[in-house]
């Protein structure tokens, strides 16, 4: 007889969903989230479904790992097309999908500058480093540089630089992901950080490069597909007439008012029509050409020396595969960036800059809010389902990028430091495997700890700093090792150490740091601006101004609290009252300095060993002769 009794949900997934639902309900009670409480369960189920799929992929892929080479580079057996999509998955971070679309929604054309920089950066990769690195390297950037330089010295300094770059890039991903997931679903910040860290630990620890690649490909396909759906839904009301769509953006009163009141701070004489057109012109966000050039230089050149990107070229069978991978990556990244541009303008048009800022001042929730709107709005089931998909794709995006960074950092720590510098390359397969897994756990714990410690801090500048360190320290050493006969070990060490220290040092004296006196002055200016407005609004005694008065009084109380909490003698972390330089990204100074250091120390301290290896390097770099035997060994 058939049992018709109602069965209660059981199993691990049901327990996890129940716990997350309780956490979400608790967070809902203490703060605003995008998903209403009645739709929390749907969002969590979508989250857990995607996580279960990626977990299954990890264990299936992990069963194929038989050696250290499989763990680091999947034995060089990944196809160029798959590797290209994995590179796109590695590169299309939460900053690209959520951050850039938000910048476009709030600042218009200026946000596109980041997209262009991200895309153009693959041209140096394709032309200068993809093929040579595949021909010369085995697992890491350190392998390439050690080919004609002192083994231990090169391995040590490059490993430290690569780990720092990975951490600089990883921490903002984890922090940003935790904040976004908290706003989307209501899961507390600390739980989100641990979830991201634990997920990427599982992917890397048990699956290695194969699992990381599979997750990155899945994430790239999901992100591009979802962006495409959002663009189609955005253009549908306009009959896919792009001219009419962008005309609607320019003519939108909300955007026009945002430009005049918020971006130009009411100090412009532009008409509403002119303000709408101004939204499609540069200068609303990146107002300094020098700052823009410095950031652009770091983005374009930094990618060519990012360890987690370079590592992917060792996963294909040859130099042609490395070139083809880069081309597939450029195609996928370029297409996705075009979609992100449209999403940003669509969010400004359909959601409105004011509503986006109300949820998140940085605009990071523009794309999720647009998805909710296009699905039918906050009160509709489809709108919240669309939002749940965005949250899940965002989570997959963050975990995939962090997994790639963790694998790159762990390989630098285990392969370059332990096997290379400490064991001088003499380590058994078992020792290398143990070192790789211990290094993975160490990087996971460090990143989780840094993510939790950075709660409430503005760490967005660390992404740019990661690119700056890569472009200032790793790139000069890599390019000159590959293409300059007189490059020596002393030059490589000086360039890597000097470029790293200079990049970090310039950051510490830049406007990115918190300067209490500057903060206090801004609060004093805010009080001087808000108090007359409160008085004027209260004297008018209009009923519809009540909400605005409460908001102004709250802002006034916050500003006065800031003033009271900062003494007149307060200084920054390193004892400065104000920044010494105006550049937020140090690339314009540190990148030329990095090249200069390699040149100078190579000329002052030449190396006979480096010179003697030059002819062999040129042959191997151009033909790949001997690369297969090296990797097999």
N, C-alpha and C positions, 0 to 999 in steps of 0.2 A: 504494500500500500504506500502510495506516495505521501511523503511528509510535507504537509502544507503549512507547518508552523513557520512563523517569520523568523528568519535567522538574523542574528546580530552580526555587524561587521566584525571580522576578526583578521588576524595576521599583522605582520610588521607594518605594512603600509597604512592600515587602519589606525594602529596605535600612534604612528608618527603624525598622521593627519589630525588625530584628536589632540595631541600635544601642541602642534602648531596652531590649531584653531583656538586653543585656550590662550596661547601666547598672543595671537592676533587680537582676540577679544580684549585682553588686558591692555594692549597697546592702543586699541581703539578708544578705550576709556580715558587715556591720557593725552591723546594728540590726534591731529587730523590725518586721515589717510584717504587715498583716492577710491579704494574699493569699499563699498558699504558693507556693514557687518553681515547682512544676509547673503552677500555674494562671496564671503571669505572662503567658504568651503570649496566652491568651484575653482577659485584661484589656486588654492593649496593642492587640489587634485591635479590640476594642470602642471604645477610645479613638480609634484612627486612623480607624475607620469614621465615627464622629460628626464628627471633624474634617474628613474628606473631604467629607461632606455639606454642612457649613457653609461650607467653602471654595468648593464649587460654587455654592451660593446666593449667596455674595459676588460672584463674577465674573459670574453671570447678572444680578444686581441692578445691579452697577456699570456694565454696558453701557448702562443706561437713563439714566445721569447725563449731562446736556448742559450744565448751568450750575452756578454756585455755589449757587443756590437749591436745586437738586437734591441737591447734596452735603450741605448743612446740614439741609434740611427736606423732602427728596424732593419739592420743588415744591408742597408743601401738598396732595399728592394721595393721601395714605394714608387709608383708610376709618376711621371712628370705632371700629368693632369691632376691626380690626387694630391700630389705635393703642392701644386700651385693653389688649389682650393684650400689646403691646410695653411699655407702661408697667408692667404686672404683671411682665414679664420683667426690666425695668430695676430694679424695686423688690424682687423676691423674690431677695435675694442669698444668698450662702453663709451669711451670718450668720443669716438667717431659717431656712433649711432645716436646716443643721448645728448652728449655735450655739444657737438657741432650743429645738430638740428635745433637745439635750444638757442645757440648763439645766432643762428639765422632767423629764428622766430622773434628774437628780441632786438637784433641789430641789423637785420637785412643782409646786404651784400657783403659786409665785412666778415661774416661767418664763413663765407665761401673760401676765404683766403686759407683757412686751415685745411679744407678739403683739397685744394690745389697743392698745398705743400705736402700733404700725406701721399698724394698720387705721384707727383713729380719725383719724390724721393726714391722711387724704384728705378728711375733711369740710371743713376750711378750704380745701383745694385746690379742691373742688367749689363751695363757696359764695362764695369771695372772689377767687380768682385765675385759674381756668381760662379763663372767658369773657373777662374784661378783657384778659388777656395776649394771647389770640388776636386780639382786636380792635385792640390797640395795637402789638403787636410784629411783628418780621420774622424774626429768627433767635434772639435771645438776650434775657436779662434786661436787659442794658444798653440794648437798643433801647426797652424799655418805660419805663425810668427816664429816658432821654434825651428822651422825647417832650415833656416840659415843663420840663426842667432843662438846665443847661449841658452841651453835647454832649461836649466833650473831658473835662472834669472827671468827669462821671458815668460815662462809658465806661471811664475809666482805673481808678477806684477799685472799680467793680463787677466789672471783669474780674479784678483782682488777688484780690478776695474770692472770686469764683467758682472761680478756679484753685486757691486754697488749699482751698476746700471739696471740690473734686473730688479733690485729692491726699490730703487727710485721709481721705476715704472710699475712695479707690483703693488706697492702700498696705496697709491691713489686708486688703482682698480678695485682693491678690496674695500677701501673706505667709501669710495663712490658707490660701489655696488651695494654695500650695507645700508647706506643712506637711502638709496633709491628703492631697494626692496622694502625698507622700513616704511617709506612713504606709500608704496604701492600696495603692500599687503598688511603691514602693521607688525611684522616680526621684529622684535627688538634688535637694536644695533649689534650688540655683542653676539647674539645668536647667529645673526647674518654673517658676521665676520668668521665665526667658527665654522659655519656651514660652507662658506666659500673655501676656506683653508682646508677643511677636512675633505671636501669633494676633490679638490685638485691633488691632495695627498694620495687619495685612493687611485685616481687616474694615473698618476705618475708612478707611484710605488708598485702597483700591481700590473700596470699595463705598459709602462715605458713609452717609447716613441710611437709604437703602433697604436696604442690606446689614445694617446694625446692627439695623434693625427686624425683618428676616426672621430673623436669629439670635435676637433676643430673643423673638419669637413662638414659634419652635421650642423654645427653652429653657423658656419658660413652659408650653407644652403637655407637654413631656417631664416637667418637674418635677411638675406637677399630676397627670399620669397615673400616674407612679411612686409618688407619695405615696398616691394612691387605691388602688393595688395593695397597698401595704404595710398600709393600714388594713383592707382586705378580708381579707387573710391574718391579720391580728391578731385580728379579730373572729370569724373563721370557727369557731375551736374553741368559742366561746361562743354559737353560733347567732345571732350578731348581737344578742345581749341586752346592751345597754350597761350596764345595772345590774349584771349578773353580771361583766362585764369590769372595771368600776371597783371592785367588791367584791373581786375577786381582787387588784387592785393594793393595796388597803388591807390585805388579809389576808396578803400576801406576806411571808414571814419575812425574806428578804434585804433588802427595802425597810425593814421595821421595824427591823432591826439597823443598817442604814445611817443611819437617822434618829437612833437613840439613840447609836451609837458615833461616827459621823463628823460629822453636822450639829450634834448637841447635845453632842458631845465627852464623852459619858458622865456629864454633870453633871445629867441630868434623872431624875426619879423616875417618869416615865411607864411604863406597862406596854407590852408589845409591841402589843396591840390599839390602845392610845391613840397609840402612835408611828406606826402605819399611818395612823390618821386624821389625825395631825398633818401627814403628807405632803401631804394635800389641803387644808391651811390655809396662809395667808400668813405670812411672817416668817422663813422658813428661809434665804432668800438676801438679799432686800431688807429689812434689819432697821431701817433709818432711814426714817421717813415723809418727812422733808425731802429726803433723797437720792432717794427714789422720785419725789417731786413734781418735783424738778429735772430728772431724767432724762426723766420723762413730758412735761414742758413742752417740752423740747428736741425730743423725737421728734414730738410732735403738731404743733408750730409749724414745725419745721425743714423738713419735707417740702414745705411750701407755698413754700419759697424755694430748694429744691435745684435747681441749674442744669440737671442732666440730666433732671429731671422736667419743669420748666417748658418746656424746649426742645421736648418732645414735643407740646405744644399748638400749636406753629407748623406741625406737619406735616399738619394736617387743613384742610379747605376753609373752615371758618367757626366761629363761636362755638358754634352748636348741636353741631357735631362735637366741639368741645373738651369740652363738658358730657357728651356721650354717651361720649366716651373715658374720662372720669373715672369714670363709672358702671360701665362694663365693667371698668375696672381694679379698682374697689372689689369688684365681684362675684368676680373671679378671685382677687384677693389674700385676700379674706375666706374663700372656700372652701378655698384652699390652707392658710391659717393654722389652720382647724379641723382639717384632716387632720394638720398638724404637731403639734397638741396631742395627738392620739391616738397618733401615732408616738412622742412623747416618753414618754408613760405606758407604751406597749407595750414600749419599750426597757427601761424600769425593771423591768417585770414579767418579760420573757422573757430579757433579757441579764443584767440586774442592775447596780445602781450600782457595785458593787465591781469588776466586770470592766471596765466602761466607764472608770472612773478609772485602772485599771491600764494601759490603752492610751493614754489621754489625760486629764490631770487636769482639763481644761476641759470634758470631755464632748462634744467636737466629733465624735467617731466613734460616737456613740450610734445614729444612723440607719443608717450603713453596717453596723455590727455587727448591728443588728436585721435588715437585709436579708439578711445572710449567715445568720443564725439561721433566719429564715422560709423560706429557700431550702433548708435541710437541714443547715446547720452548716458549720464550716471545712473539713471533709474531703470535702464533697460538691461535685459539679460544678455543680449548680444553685445552691448557696449561693454559690459563688465567681462564678458568672455574674451573680447578683443583685448581688453586691458590685461587680463590674465595671461594671454599669449605674449604680450609685450614683456610682462614681468618675467615669464619663463625664458623667453629669448634673451632678455637682458642678463638673466642669471647664467644661462649657457654661455653667453658672450664673455662674461667676466671670468667664469671658471676655465673656459678654453684658453683665454689669454694668460691667466695666472698659471695654468698648468704648463704652458709652453715656457714661460719665464722660469718657473720652478725647475723644470728639466734642464734648461740652459745653465742656471745658477748651480744646480747640483752637479752637473757635468764639469763645470769649472772647478768646483770645490773638490770633487772626488778625482776626476781624471787629471786635471792640471796641478792641483796642490798636492794631493796625496800620492797619486801614482807618478806624476811628473816630478814635482819639486822634492818631495820627501823620499819616495822610493826610487827616484831617478829612472823611472820607466820600467823598473824591474819588479813587477807585481803579478801574482798568479791571477788566473781568471776568477777564482773564488774570492780573492782579496779585492779585486776590482768591483765585483758584483756587490759585495758587502759594503764597500766604501760608497758605491753609488746610492744604495738604499739608505744608508745612514745619513748621507749628505742630503737626500730628499727630505727625510724627516726633520733634519736640522733647519733646512730652508723653510719648510712648512711652519714649524714652531716660531721661527724668527718673524715670518710675514704675518702670522696670526697675532703675535704679541705686538708687533709694530702697528697693525691695523687697529687693535683695541686701544693702544696708547694714543693713537692719533684721533680718537673720537672728539668731534667738535672742532678740529683744527682744519685750517685751509691748506690742503696738501696738493692742490691742483698744479702748483708750480713744479712739483717733483717730476711730472711727466716731461715737461720741457727740459728740466735739469737732466733727466735720464738721456734724452736725445743730445743735449749739450755735452755731457761727459763722453758719450759714445763718439760724437763727432770730433771732440777736442783731444781725447786720449787714445781711443782704439783706432779711429780712422787714419790719422797721420801715420801711426806705426804700421798699419796694414798696407796702405797705399805705397808708402816709401819702401817697405820691405819687398813688395811685389814688383815695383817699377824703377827703383833707384839702386844702381850697383853699389854705391858707396855707403849705403845705409848700414849702420852697425848696431851691435847689441846695446852699447851705451846710449845711442840715439833713441832706440826703441824704449828702453827703460826710462830715460829722461822724459820722452814725449808722453808715455802713458802716465807716469807718476805726476809730472808737472801739469799735464792737461787735466787730470782728475782733481788735483789739489786746487788749481786755479779756478776751475768751474765751480767747485763747492765754496771756495773762498769768496768769489764774486757774488754768489748767491747770498752768503751771510751778511754782505754789506749792501745788498740791493733792496728795492722797495718791497720785495716779497716777504721779508721779515716783518714782525710786528714791532712797531716803534710806539711805545706808550704815549709819548708826548704828542705824536701825530694823531693818535687815536683820540686823545683828550681834546685836542684842538678841533677835530671834526665834531666831537660831541658838543663842544661849546658853540660851534657854528650852528649845529642842529637846534640847540635850545634857543638861540637868537632868532632862528627862522620859524620855529614852531609856536613859541609863546604868543606872538602877535596874531597868528592865524587862529589859535584857540580862543583868544579874547574876542576877535572879530566874529567868529562863528557863534560864540555864546551870546554876544550882543544882538545878533540877528534873530536868535530864538526861533529858528525854523525847525519844524519837526523832522524834515527829511535830512537834516544835518546831524542828527543825534549819533548815527553810526560813525560818521566822519569825525565827530568830536571825540568819541571814545577812542578811536584809533590814534588820533593826534595826541591825546593825553597819555596813551600807552607808550607811544614813541617818545614823548617828552620825559616820562618817568624813566624809561630805559636810558636815554641820553644823560639824565642827571645822575643815575646810578653809575654810569661809566665814569663821569667826571669825579664823583666821590671816591671811586675805587683806585684812581691813578694819582700818585704823588707827583709833584713837580720835578723830582729828581729821578724818575723812573727811566730805565734804558732798555735797549733790546737785549737779546740773548748774549751778545758779545760786547755789551757795554756802550752801544751807540745811541745817541738821541735822535738821529735822523740818518737816512741812507747816504752812503758815500758816492754811489753811482745811481744813475736814473734807469739803467737797463734792467728789465725784469728777467730777461733771458741772457746769459753771458756769452752766447755763441759768437757774437761779432768780435769779441776780444779773445776768448779762450781758444777758438778754432785756429785762427792764424798763429796764435802763440804755440799751440800744440805742434803744428807743422814746423815752426821756427826752432823749437826745442830739438826735434828729431834731426833737422838739418845741422844745427850748431854742434850738438854733441857727437854726431856721426863724423863731422869734419875734425873736431878736436880730439876724439878718441876712436880712431879707425880700428877695425877688426879684420885681421887676416883670415880668420875662419869664415866670417860673413862674406868676404870678397871671394874666397875660394869656392863657395857654394853657389855663387851667382849664375854661372853657366848652366849648372845642373837645374837650378830653379827655373831658368828661362825655358829650357826644354820641357820640363815637367809642367810648367804653367801653361804653355801653349799647346802641348800635345797630350798631356795626361799620361805620358809614358812612365810606367812604374807605379801609378796610383793604385791600380787593382791589387798588386802584390802587397803594397803597404797596408791597405785596408784589410786584406785577408789575414796578414800577419797580426 
